[in-house]
């Protein structure tokens, strides 16, 4: 093998390693939002937000109202708690958004 072939192999290895690292980082960030059933009941608005959905507290506040009538900090928290979003903004929702 000549130097050019070794360079090509090295570049392919680095590219493959970079893709692997990015995939692992993405998987780790996505798993952070999963809720484990033993920590709190899905959709329990009384559960401690910091313990259950701490990563959502770092996102901007954009209050939402859930189908169950709970007002939550943002849509990330609603998704983390397994809640369905009824409308953007505080509860109660305007009449046009109610089913």
Secondary structure, DSSP 8 states (H G I E B T S, - for coil): --HHHHHHHHHHHHHHHHHHHHHHHHHHHHHTT---TTTS-TT-TTS-HHHHHGGGGGS----EEETTS-EES-HHHHHHTT--EEEESSSS--GGG--
